[in-house]
């Protein structure tokens, strides 16, 4: 897909390109992030500081007024004199389409040895592999992955891109993130998907009955990748509240998937807590000592 930039945007890009890039001036502002993604502007071969890239869907990045993703607020918990945090999550993407649409390649082009990437995918992987449904709200859908961890694949002619495509399993795509990141000298960290708003009372230690929570954990174990069990850590907080209280405090009125700003802060804190539980993962040393829920 080609991307066209208006002249004023090109001017803005040239001005921004002239600025020295530091951890402090590279916050994940939506406009900067989206322009960078579409133009290939992310690559900075002269930087001397590590970067943390965040990969995910709308539960990780959500610019709506009443909604927020945890990746949008995670950066405030890191020492930005030492590390740059960029949230590249994008709503509607699955582990498959974040790759096939080129967003992962842009991160790899910008990555350097010593960088980190946190990956949370799964909320959209259960959708259609290749579906044409006239009359529905979304008549064309082609973002799902094959459920499982194996090497199964399916050949399709994508109804959206009009291109031939080989679709793989969820586990295959997660392994690709891990292997690609390691090949670039990055440290990959997998996150289980955030929990939906519970419909029944939960207790500490519960994990949402989601196939993708189990699969993400299985890939992390098999590939010896650090895992933040975000689903478990956040569910522990929900155990203190009734489902109605969880919904009112941490989710948007529209649904039980997308979080409010308070829900984003809670999930970001769960990520921090999970990072601190990891052994031999150097990312935790970049956290602020007082990083705490807000």
Residue frames relative to the residue before (quaternion, step in Angstrom):
aa qw qx qy qz dx dy dz
X 1.0000 0.0000 0.0000 0.0000 0.00 0.00 0.00
X 0.3252 -0.7458 0.5473 0.1962 3.58 -0.87 0.93
X 0.2012 -0.7573 0.6105 0.1152 3.55 -1.17 0.68
X 0.1771 -0.7955 0.5751 0.0716 3.58 -0.84 1.01
X 0.1808 -0.7924 0.5775 0.0768 3.57 -0.85 0.99
X 0.4270 -0.6887 0.5236 0.2628 3.58 -0.91 0.91
X 0.6702 -0.5270 0.3310 0.4043 3.63 -1.14 0.55
X 0.6545 0.5162 -0.3307 0.4425 3.59 0.91 -0.85
X 0.6461 0.5119 -0.3192 0.4675 3.54 1.07 -0.71
X 0.6237 0.5327 -0.3361 0.4629 3.55 1.08 -0.70
X 0.6234 0.5262 -0.3344 0.4719 3.56 1.06 -0.75
X 0.6522 0.5178 -0.3127 0.4569 3.55 0.94 -0.92
X 0.6458 0.5245 -0.3194 0.4538 3.55 1.01 -0.80
X 0.6696 0.4990 -0.3148 0.4511 3.57 0.92 -0.87
X 0.6323 0.5197 -0.3327 0.4684 3.57 1.05 -0.72
X 0.6720 0.4966 -0.3001 0.4602 3.54 0.92 -0.93
X 0.6357 0.5482 -0.3321 0.4302 3.56 1.03 -0.77
X 0.6517 0.5252 -0.3178 0.4455 3.58 1.16 -0.57
X 0.5680 0.6024 -0.3875 0.4054 3.59 1.19 -0.34
X 0.4759 -0.6244 0.5167 0.3416 3.59 -1.07 0.60
X 0.3339 -0.7582 0.5268 0.1900 3.56 -0.83 0.96
X 0.0337 0.7859 -0.6140 0.0648 3.55 -0.75 1.07
X 0.6602 -0.4765 0.3570 0.4579 3.61 -1.15 0.19
X 0.6833 0.5289 -0.3059 0.3997 3.56 0.93 -0.85
X 0.7709 0.3721 -0.2206 0.4675 3.62 0.88 -0.81
X 0.6386 0.5317 -0.3286 0.4488 3.59 1.22 0.26
X 0.1814 0.8035 -0.5418 0.1674 3.56 1.04 0.76
X 0.5492 -0.6600 0.4110 0.3065 3.54 -1.15 0.60
X 0.0412 0.7864 -0.6081 0.1005 3.56 0.49 1.21
X 0.5825 -0.6292 0.3797 0.3472 3.56 -0.89 0.91
X 0.6796 0.5045 -0.3152 0.4291 3.58 0.79 -0.99
X 0.6613 0.4945 -0.3121 0.4698 3.58 0.90 -0.89
X 0.6767 0.5165 -0.2986 0.4314 3.54 0.87 -0.97
X 0.6978 0.4744 -0.2876 0.4531 3.57 0.86 -0.92
X 0.6311 0.5096 -0.3320 0.4814 3.58 1.02 -0.75
X 0.6470 0.5286 -0.3190 0.4475 3.56 0.93 -0.89
X 0.6601 0.5175 -0.3135 0.4452 3.55 0.90 -0.93
X 0.7445 0.4443 -0.2391 0.4373 3.55 0.82 -0.98
X 0.7476 0.4125 -0.2192 0.4722 3.59 1.11 -0.50
X 0.4580 -0.6667 0.4649 0.3601 3.57 1.22 -0.27
X 0.3917 0.7709 -0.4263 0.2657 3.57 1.31 0.28
X 0.4810 0.7099 -0.4228 0.2931 3.59 1.22 -0.28
X 0.6237 0.5956 -0.3582 0.3579 3.56 0.89 -0.89
X 0.0620 0.7683 -0.6313 0.0854 3.56 -0.82 1.08
X 0.1717 -0.8451 0.4999 0.0796 3.55 0.01 1.28
X 0.6736 0.5257 -0.2950 0.4278 3.58 1.21 -0.30
X 0.4978 0.6725 -0.4459 0.3180 3.62 1.15 -0.18
X 0.2672 -0.7767 0.5565 0.1247 3.53 -1.16 0.70
X 0.6385 0.5044 -0.3192 0.4858 3.59 1.29 0.07
X 0.5277 -0.6300 0.4531 0.3455 3.61 -1.13 0.49
X 0.2536 -0.7470 0.5949 0.1541 3.52 -1.29 0.40
X 0.2099 -0.7149 0.6490 0.1539 3.49 -1.28 0.56
X 0.1448 -0.7701 0.6188 0.0556 3.54 -0.66 1.16
X 0.1693 -0.7699 0.6073 0.0990 3.59 -1.06 0.75
X 0.1155 -0.7867 0.6063 0.0142 3.56 -0.84 1.09
X 0.3395 0.7481 -0.5221 0.2292 3.58 -0.86 0.89
X 0.5590 -0.5865 0.4772 0.3403 3.52 -1.36 -0.36
X 0.7982 -0.3143 0.2008 0.4729 3.62 -1.19 -0.45
X 0.5852 0.5428 -0.3927 0.4568 3.61 1.20 -0.16
X 0.6823 0.4433 -0.2617 0.5191 3.56 1.35 -0.23
X 0.7763 0.0424 -0.0447 0.6273 3.58 1.15 -0.60
X 0.1698 0.7748 -0.5874 0.1605 3.54 -0.71 1.12
X 0.2041 -0.8402 0.4941 0.0907 3.60 -0.35 1.23
X 0.4208 0.7229 -0.4688 0.2838 3.62 1.23 0.04
X 0.6384 -0.5747 0.3572 0.3670 3.58 -1.13 0.66
X 0.7800 0.3201 -0.1731 0.5090 3.58 0.90 -0.85
X 0.7005 0.4262 -0.2487 0.5156 3.59 1.28 0.02
X 0.0136 0.7872 -0.6165 0.0057 3.53 -1.19 0.50
X 0.2989 -0.7303 0.5828 0.1941 3.55 -1.18 0.60
X 0.6116 -0.5962 0.3672 0.3683 3.57 -1.09 0.62
X 0.6143 0.5591 -0.3534 0.4303 3.58 1.11 -0.56
X 0.5926 0.5888 -0.3536 0.4208 3.56 1.21 -0.49
X 0.7776 0.3165 -0.1621 0.5185 3.60 1.14 -0.54
X 0.4713 0.7039 -0.4370 0.3026 3.59 1.23 -0.18
X 0.6129 0.6074 -0.3522 0.3626 3.59 0.96 -0.81
X 0.6103 0.5770 -0.3507 0.4144 3.58 1.09 -0.65
X 0.6618 0.5139 -0.3008 0.4555 3.59 1.22 -0.36
X 0.6494 0.4897 -0.3130 0.4904 3.57 1.31 -0.01
X 0.5082 -0.6175 0.5061 0.3229 3.52 -1.24 0.51
X 0.2165 -0.8328 0.4997 0.0993 3.56 -0.14 1.29
X 0.5094 0.5766 -0.4534 0.4499 3.58 1.24 0.32
X 0.7498 0.4006 -0.1881 0.4919 3.56 1.27 -0.39
X 0.8105 0.0979 -0.0134 0.5773 3.60 1.10 -0.61
X 0.3167 -0.7203 0.5879 0.1878 3.54 -1.17 0.67
X 0.1546 -0.7899 0.5900 0.0640 3.58 -0.86 0.98
X 0.0037 0.7962 -0.6042 0.0318 3.57 -0.77 1.06
X 0.2325 -0.7730 0.5803 0.1078 3.53 -0.80 1.08
X 0.0565 -0.8275 0.5585 -0.0128 3.56 -0.42 1.23
X 0.3405 0.7407 -0.5067 0.2807 3.57 1.23 0.29
X 0.0684 -0.7989 0.5975 -0.0006 3.54 -1.15 0.66
X 0.5360 -0.6670 0.4249 0.2953 3.54 -0.85 1.04
X 0.8084 0.3085 -0.2292 0.4458 3.53 -1.15 0.72
X 0.6056 0.5853 -0.3655 0.3964 3.59 1.20 -0.19
X 0.2622 -0.7217 0.6220 0.1536 3.49 -1.27 0.62
X 0.6966 -0.4224 0.3295 0.4773 3.56 -1.23 0.00
X 0.6462 0.5214 -0.3058 0.4659 3.57 1.17 -0.59
X 0.7695 0.4088 -0.2365 0.4299 3.61 0.57 -1.12
X 0.5546 0.5712 -0.4162 0.4393 3.61 1.13 -0.36
X 0.6652 0.4674 -0.2844 0.5081 3.55 1.20 -0.57
X 0.7322 0.4608 -0.2687 0.4235 3.58 0.66 -1.09
X 0.6868 0.4671 -0.2891 0.4760 3.60 1.14 -0.50
X 0.6319 -0.6231 0.2946 0.3543 3.56 1.26 0.27
X 0.4832 0.6949 -0.4333 0.3096 3.60 1.23 -0.17
X 0.6481 0.5128 -0.3228 0.4613 3.58 1.01 -0.75
X 0.6271 0.5348 -0.3421 0.4513 3.60 0.98 -0.75
X 0.6307 0.5333 -0.3377 0.4514 3.60 1.03 -0.73
X 0.6395 0.5066 -0.3261 0.4776 3.57 1.03 -0.75
X 0.6522 0.5160 -0.3178 0.4554 3.58 0.91 -0.88
X 0.6383 0.5294 -0.3306 0.4506 3.58 1.04 -0.73
X 0.7131 0.4417 -0.2459 0.4857 3.58 1.13 -0.67
X 0.5775 0.6443 -0.3604 0.3485 3.58 1.20 -0.48
X 0.0978 -0.7618 0.6382 0.0531 3.51 -1.28 0.62
X 0.6380 -0.5024 0.3916 0.4326 3.60 -1.17 0.38
X 0.7427 0.3611 -0.2913 0.4828 3.55 -0.94 0.94
X 0.5541 0.5957 -0.3940 0.4277 3.59 1.28 -0.13
X 0.2992 -0.7318 0.5866 0.1756 3.54 -1.36 0.22
X 0.0411 -0.7692 0.6341 0.0675 3.55 -1.26 0.41
X 0.1753 -0.7497 0.6323 0.0861 3.54 -0.97 0.98
X 0.1036 -0.8136 0.5721 -0.0008 3.57 -0.76 1.09
X 0.0770 0.7673 -0.6336 0.0624 3.57 -0.81 1.06
X 0.1576 0.7735 -0.5915 0.1645 3.54 -0.41 1.27
X 0.4261 0.7168 -0.4999 0.2341 3.56 -1.24 0.40
X 0.6111 0.5920 -0.3682 0.3749 3.58 1.04 -0.64
X 0.7714 0.3223 -0.1805 0.5181 3.61 1.08 -0.60
X 0.4905 0.6965 -0.4165 0.3176 3.58 1.25 -0.06
X 0.6415 0.5449 -0.3278 0.4291 3.57 1.18 -0.40
X 0.4981 0.6771 -0.4153 0.3479 3.58 1.27 0.01
X 0.7491 -0.4030 0.2904 0.4384 3.52 -1.36 -0.08
X 0.4670 -0.6547 0.5169 0.2933 3.54 -1.08 0.75
X 0.7699 -0.1434 0.1631 0.6001 3.54 1.00 -0.88
X 0.1879 0.8263 -0.4939 0.1949 3.54 0.06 1.28
X 0.1113 -0.7465 0.6520 0.0729 3.51 -1.10 0.76
X 0.0628 0.8206 -0.5560 0.1165 3.57 -0.41 1.27
X 0.1724 -0.8196 0.5386 0.0921 3.61 0.27 1.22
X 0.7702 0.3526 -0.2642 0.4612 3.55 -1.03 0.84
X 0.6217 0.5260 -0.3586 0.4564 3.58 1.18 -0.34
X 0.6773 -0.4732 0.3603 0.4331 3.57 -1.30 0.21
X 0.7697 0.1650 -0.0906 0.6100 3.56 1.08 -0.73
X 0.1793 -0.8518 0.4807 0.1057 3.60 0.23 1.24
X 0.7675 0.2352 -0.1518 0.5767 3.57 1.15 -0.47
X 0.0956 0.7855 -0.6053 0.0867 3.56 -0.77 1.03
X 0.1500 0.7699 -0.6070 0.1276 3.55 -0.88 0.95
X 0.4304 0.7102 -0.4567 0.3191 3.55 0.50 1.19
X 0.5258 0.6679 -0.4007 0.3419 3.58 1.23 -0.27
X 0.2727 -0.7231 0.6065 0.1872 3.53 -1.36 0.29
X 0.5771 -0.5552 0.4518 0.3932 3.55 -1.24 0.34
X 0.4246 -0.7202 0.4857 0.2554 3.57 -0.79 0.98
X 0.6131 0.5417 -0.4060 0.4072 3.53 -0.75 1.03
X 0.5156 -0.6559 0.4799 0.2712 3.50 -1.39 -0.04
X 0.5919 0.6607 -0.3296 0.3233 3.56 1.24 -0.42
X 0.6496 -0.5250 0.4085 0.3682 3.50 -1.37 -0.35
X 0.3210 0.7518 -0.5183 0.2513 3.59 1.19 0.35
X 0.0114 -0.7901 0.6129 0.0058 3.57 -1.16 0.57
X 0.1785 -0.7653 0.6085 0.1100 3.54 -1.28 0.36
X 0.3269 -0.7386 0.5598 0.1851 3.56 -0.92 0.95
X 0.0317 0.8012 -0.5956 0.0475 3.59 -0.86 0.96
X 0.2979 -0.6453 0.6496 0.2699 3.50 -1.42 0.15
X 0.3647 -0.7973 0.4417 0.1905 3.54 -0.14 1.36
X 0.4185 -0.7406 0.4718 0.2318 3.59 -0.69 1.13
X 0.6798 0.4739 -0.2908 0.4782 3.59 1.18 -0.42
X 0.7772 0.3474 -0.1855 0.4908 3.57 0.76 -1.02
X 0.3092 -0.7632 0.4938 0.2794 3.56 1.27 -0.47
X 0.5664 0.5732 -0.3827 0.4518 3.55 1.23 0.53
X 0.5147 -0.5991 0.5022 0.3522 3.54 -1.23 0.49
X 0.0009 0.8101 -0.5840 0.0528 3.57 -0.98 0.85
X 0.2824 -0.7111 0.6159 0.1877 3.52 -1.19 0.65
X 0.1684 -0.7964 0.5768 0.0686 3.59 -0.59 1.16
X 0.2012 -0.8046 0.5554 0.0608 3.55 -0.90 1.01
X 0.6540 -0.4908 0.3895 0.4239 3.55 -1.32 -0.10
X 0.6604 -0.4807 0.4062 0.4096 3.54 -1.33 0.34
X 0.6565 0.5130 -0.3093 0.4584 3.57 0.95 -0.87
X 0.6210 0.5477 -0.3389 0.4467 3.58 1.02 -0.79
X 0.6817 0.4806 -0.2975 0.4645 3.58 0.88 -0.92
X 0.6399 0.5061 -0.3414 0.4667 3.62 0.93 -0.75
X 0.6449 0.5092 -0.3292 0.4653 3.59 0.97 -0.76
X 0.6131 0.5414 -0.3526 0.4546 3.58 1.06 -0.67
X 0.6200 0.5217 -0.3456 0.4733 3.61 0.94 -0.81
X 0.6803 0.5054 -0.2906 0.4442 3.55 0.82 -1.03
X 0.7086 0.4666 -0.2696 0.4555 3.58 0.77 -1.02
X 0.6466 0.5133 -0.3206 0.4644 3.58 0.98 -0.82
X 0.6589 0.5107 -0.3113 0.4562 3.57 0.94 -0.90
X 0.6662 0.4982 -0.3073 0.4621 3.56 0.90 -0.87
X 0.6293 0.5420 -0.3359 0.4443 3.58 1.03 -0.73
X 0.6857 0.4474 -0.2681 0.5077 3.58 1.20 -0.52
X 0.5452 -0.6287 0.3973 0.3869 3.58 1.25 -0.02
X 0.4737 0.6667 -0.4367 0.3747 3.57 1.26 0.35
X 0.3689 -0.6692 0.5851 0.2715 3.56 -1.32 0.27
X 0.1775 -0.7923 0.5731 0.1110 3.64 -0.48 1.12
X 0.0833 -0.7629 0.6404 0.0302 3.55 -1.15 0.76
X 0.2249 -0.7806 0.5698 0.1240 3.57 -0.76 1.02
X 0.1637 -0.7517 0.6313 0.0982 3.53 -1.18 0.71
X 0.4007 -0.6447 0.5742 0.3067 3.56 -1.07 0.63
X 0.6012 -0.5799 0.3944 0.3829 3.63 -1.08 0.60
X 0.5602 -0.5839 0.4582 0.3678 3.56 -1.13 0.64
X 0.5124 -0.6455 0.4537 0.3389 3.61 -1.08 0.53
X 0.4804 -0.5934 0.5522 0.3349 3.52 -1.29 0.44
X 0.6352 -0.4887 0.4024 0.4425 3.54 -1.25 0.18
X 0.4100 -0.7328 0.4754 0.2625 3.62 -0.64 1.04
X 0.3652 -0.7269 0.5425 0.2095 3.55 -1.11 0.72
X 0.7511 0.2353 -0.1526 0.5976 3.55 1.29 -0.33
X 0.6502 -0.5141 0.3827 0.4081 3.55 -1.23 0.41
X 0.1631 -0.7807 0.5974 0.0833 3.57 -0.94 0.91
X 0.2709 -0.7457 0.5830 0.1750 3.54 -1.28 0.34
X 0.6714 -0.4914 0.3593 0.4227 3.55 -1.23 0.41
X 0.7529 0.3464 -0.2801 0.4844 3.54 -0.92 0.94
X 0.5345 0.6156 -0.4120 0.4070 3.59 1.26 -0.17
X 0.1294 -0.7380 0.6550 0.0984 3.52 -1.27 0.58
X 0.5576 -0.6104 0.4390 0.3518 3.56 -0.97 0.80
X 0.4366 -0.6943 0.5059 0.2673 3.58 -1.00 0.80
X 0.2861 0.7460 -0.5300 0.2841 3.51 0.46 1.32
X 0.4982 -0.6722 0.4638 0.2913 3.54 -0.83 0.99
X 0.6805 0.5181 -0.2950 0.4260 3.57 1.04 -0.77
X 0.5494 0.5603 -0.4014 0.4723 3.58 1.21 -0.35
X 0.6806 0.4876 -0.2805 0.4694 3.56 0.89 -0.96
X 0.6839 0.4988 -0.2944 0.4436 3.58 0.88 -0.92
X 0.6413 0.5166 -0.3334 0.4590 3.59 0.95 -0.81
X 0.6543 0.5067 -0.3082 0.4692 3.56 0.98 -0.85
X 0.6437 0.5304 -0.3200 0.4494 3.58 1.03 -0.78
X 0.6405 0.5063 -0.3267 0.4761 3.60 0.98 -0.79
X 0.6431 0.5291 -0.3257 0.4476 3.58 0.92 -0.89
X 0.6702 0.4956 -0.3011 0.4632 3.58 0.93 -0.88
X 0.6911 0.4925 -0.2857 0.4452 3.58 0.87 -0.95
X 0.7552 0.3780 -0.1989 0.4971 3.57 1.00 -0.84
X 0.3761 -0.7442 0.4675 0.2935 3.58 1.35 -0.01
X 0.3372 0.7229 -0.5022 0.3339 3.51 0.91 1.11
X 0.5315 -0.6024 0.4701 0.3656 3.62 -0.99 0.68
X 0.1165 -0.7960 0.5932 0.0304 3.57 -0.94 0.93
X 0.1544 -0.7227 0.6665 0.0977 3.52 -1.03 0.92
X 0.2228 -0.7821 0.5683 0.1251 3.57 -0.46 1.19
X 0.1489 -0.8447 0.5131 0.0338 3.50 0.46 1.34
X 0.6170 0.5608 -0.3430 0.4326 3.56 1.02 -0.78
X 0.6868 0.4802 -0.2742 0.4718 3.57 0.87 -0.98
X 0.6818 0.5097 -0.3030 0.4284 3.58 0.81 -0.98
X 0.6936 0.4521 -0.2840 0.4836 3.58 0.96 -0.80
X 0.6059 0.5485 -0.3545 0.4543 3.59 1.06 -0.67
X 0.5892 0.5712 -0.3695 0.4359 3.59 1.09 -0.61
X 0.6498 0.4937 -0.3118 0.4867 3.58 1.09 -0.68
X 0.6428 0.5312 -0.3269 0.4447 3.57 1.01 -0.76
X 0.5710 0.6220 -0.3802 0.3775 3.58 1.13 -0.57
X 0.6418 0.5390 -0.3174 0.4436 3.57 1.20 -0.44
X 0.7484 0.3643 -0.1726 0.5267 3.58 1.29 -0.29
X 0.5173 -0.5812 0.5076 0.3701 3.55 -1.28 0.26
X 0.6523 -0.5075 0.3637 0.4297 3.62 -1.14 0.36
X 0.6346 0.5289 -0.3351 0.4531 3.60 1.01 -0.74
X 0.6581 0.4973 -0.3064 0.4750 3.58 1.01 -0.78
X 0.6169 0.5356 -0.3397 0.4660 3.58 1.04 -0.76
X 0.6604 0.5189 -0.2965 0.4546 3.55 0.90 -0.97
X 0.6964 0.4886 -0.2821 0.4435 3.58 0.82 -0.98
X 0.7483 0.4307 -0.2176 0.4551 3.57 0.96 -0.84
X 0.8438 0.2731 -0.0849 0.4541 3.56 0.81 -0.96
X 0.7479 0.3602 -0.2200 0.5123 3.62 1.18 -0.17
X 0.5605 -0.5817 0.4617 0.3666 3.54 -1.27 0.37
X 0.6112 -0.5603 0.3976 0.3929 3.60 -1.15 0.42
X 0.6221 0.6153 -0.3316 0.3527 3.56 1.11 -0.70
X 0.8193 -0.0739 0.0982 0.5600 3.60 0.91 -0.82
X 0.5149 -0.6438 0.4761 0.3061 3.52 -1.33 -0.02
X 0.5575 0.5965 -0.3878 0.4277 3.55 1.20 0.53
X 0.7717 0.3566 -0.1764 0.4962 3.55 0.82 -1.05
X 0.3626 -0.7804 0.4804 0.1694 3.53 -0.81 1.05
X 0.5019 -0.5969 0.5416 0.3139 3.49 -1.35 0.49
X 0.6966 -0.4167 0.3284 0.4829 3.63 -1.19 0.00
X 0.6471 0.5063 -0.3283 0.4660 3.61 0.99 -0.75
X 0.6449 0.5156 -0.3169 0.4667 3.57 1.04 -0.73
X 0.6232 0.5299 -0.3345 0.4679 3.57 1.07 -0.72
X 0.6461 0.5126 -0.3170 0.4683 3.58 0.99 -0.84
X 0.6439 0.5198 -0.3277 0.4559 3.59 0.98 -0.81
X 0.6858 0.4738 -0.2908 0.4697 3.58 0.87 -0.89
X 0.6153 0.5317 -0.3498 0.4651 3.59 1.05 -0.69
X 0.6542 0.4994 -0.3170 0.4713 3.57 1.00 -0.77
X 0.6077 0.5401 -0.3470 0.4675 3.57 1.11 -0.65
X 0.6204 0.5230 -0.3413 0.4744 3.58 1.05 -0.73
X 0.6429 0.5180 -0.3168 0.4669 3.58 0.94 -0.89
X 0.6584 0.5052 -0.3082 0.4651 3.56 0.88 -0.94
X 0.6615 0.5113 -0.3012 0.4585 3.57 1.00 -0.84
X 0.6336 0.5272 -0.3322 0.4586 3.57 1.00 -0.78
X 0.6726 0.5007 -0.2967 0.4570 3.57 0.99 -0.80
X 0.6364 0.5228 -0.3306 0.4609 3.57 1.20 -0.39
X 0.5806 0.6168 -0.3695 0.3820 3.58 1.20 -0.45
X 0.3085 -0.7249 0.5857 0.1905 3.54 -1.14 0.70
X 0.8552 0.1175 -0.0959 0.4957 3.55 -1.05 0.80
X 0.5278 0.5644 -0.4588 0.4386 3.60 1.00 0.81
X 0.3135 -0.8179 0.4500 0.1739 3.60 -0.24 1.22
X 0.4747 0.6863 -0.4535 0.3130 3.62 1.17 -0.21
X 0.6106 0.5937 -0.3560 0.3848 3.59 1.00 -0.78
X 0.6213 0.5711 -0.3604 0.3974 3.60 1.05 -0.60
X 0.6438 0.5186 -0.3221 0.4614 3.60 1.25 -0.28
X 0.4961 0.6483 -0.4361 0.3787 3.59 1.25 -0.06
X 0.5248 -0.5881 0.5013 0.3570 3.53 -1.19 0.55
X 0.5617 -0.6248 0.4099 0.3552 3.62 -0.93 0.77
X 0.7630 0.3590 -0.1894 0.5031 3.57 1.05 -0.75
X 0.2696 0.7779 -0.5287 0.2065 3.61 1.20 0.40
X 0.1639 0.7882 -0.5625 0.1883 3.55 -0.49 1.23
X 0.6597 -0.4979 0.3779 0.4173 3.52 -1.26 0.33
X 0.3005 -0.7617 0.5517 0.1589 3.55 -1.07 0.81
